[in-house]
């Protein structure tokens, strides 16, 4: 997993391959639940998917730039193109349909 806090880091992280970006915060219970699902379900099932974490408290400008109003917010990228986004605790199977 990669943590990013700047637009340059974000752009570099999503530029190629399959990438799941997780906008989250430490105080957010649903974010913790989603993070656990990603680690226990998505990572083992799709090891080629890179996980990028954006803590909205540490990177408020980045969250604002992407219009993040609710967390967890998940963006799915394939080779730099955003293919889908989800808000809230999401079934990993939905993410897998986009990423695999």
Buried (B, 14 or more C-beta within 10 A) or exposed (E): EBEBBEEEBBEEBBEEEBBBBBBBBEEBEBBBEBBEBBEEBBBEBBEEBBBBBBBBEBBEEBBEEBEBEEBBBBBBBBEEEEEBBBBEBBEBEEBBEBBE
